[in-house]
């Protein structure tokens, strides 16, 4: 008898059918008592060998992964080889602990101390736990935690995925993602969209799927069907083929509704290296150029000339008339910079971050704006500049004056703080444009830390309170005749993109992989449709209802499997 | 300090053996600089002062190397040696 279908939230459209492979489950805590090991020396040796093997494996993964992931993996390898840890393991085996138990206990001491220290160190606890689990799994002979490697393409099923889990992921072998937990802005959703792989998150019962079982995953509707009937699988695959054909045949030109109203479709990029992807996806420009890449791992800010070169590279990649929105440095306590460090703050998300940090060090901002001004004068596309974490009209005015002083014509604000959205008209009066950062706006609206996974539901960009704030900013933009963009994951959700356009967004900026679907869906709906869908979303009591009502009211979405 | 720097710092300290390099912050108990986990626990941020010390033959050279690393690669300034 076929098992009942599961349902979650489809966060990356597409259909896949394939066998389940699960993330290595949690490694059990080795029992404290049990038979005393016959030979403490042998246990000590086994423990040391396991830690060394784990370190070697992590080093090798680091080399394969490269980039930031390599740093984390190298640090983990170093943890496994820590001489202090080795001493603690030996002390435990000397009093009769098994190798696995000794490793477990040795890590426990460090774990507690790190967890109690700063927020930054508390985040390292997950890295430490991962090292411990790997060593214990080796010693107990249970499967390693992490991405499975069954030797054939598979549907990856997990409770939730962390960036570390996916660093070594082989993109060619994962057919789809299904997670028991997580929401539309979870790491899984972001990763799946950037890979163009179907994904369903928040899928109750997913962890019960046995390895090897065939499942049909519909990343649009959120359905996960175990042992699908052949006809159902064929129908879903046909639907997906139709979606792909529609995408392939869709106009690659500028974004517009069915009745020809323009909605600029832009890309979020983290530096010149990501520009080719944006161009290939048909981005009309850049809606969010993050600039942290220039500043991280530096003891002092980069020279103006170096910054100017980087900005020029991006500006010259786009045609004249296109816009590139450069966000000034967004340093925070989760990405501390030596020259802007606010010191110890009890609550860094509410601390001296974004514009607040550079107001304390105005020379950093002046250097950056000077570089933008020079790049703007010589570059091909238009350079706009915006400040992160603006809360008041006075801050917006201050920033605009700084930008003008350096010859930057368009200076705007990110709307991430509810205060700025509530008084959008006053803030926008002092700015040339606004761009809504939905991820931080959700965090501050719901008083729910983005980093706390238990609060992920509050990050859902379909939340009515968040949409109400977006609507306020949209209205302010309309009445003042100033552009209002949305950047952040919300803009890359094709259905939500319709709602955002209906709420008054004049541009949508997203990961390049999401552009084609947003462009296609937008072209199938009039601006009047978008306004109607926006009203339906605003009137819904919660995020899930809003999403469902909009999907039902936008038939082209179902037809396209989005 | 960022993980990569903690790693490099601990590695460099490991290379000074048999000289034992110790590091301390805020007048607290010093820890051995080659012990990555203990160094991480110090929670050193850029710009903060740390106190380095070493004992054994060649201690002075070892300290010079460690101080140079701290001064060039971080903002942390050693208060003395």
Interface residues (C-beta under 8 A of the other chain):
Chain A: X71 X72 X74 X75 X78 X79 X81 X82 X83 X84 X85 X110 X113 X114 X117 X118 X120 X121 X124 X128 X297 X299 X336 X337 X338 X339 X341 X343 X344
Chain B: X2 X3 X4 X6 X7 X10 X11 X32 X34 X35 X36 X37 X38 X40 X41 X43 X45 X46 X47 X73 X74 X75
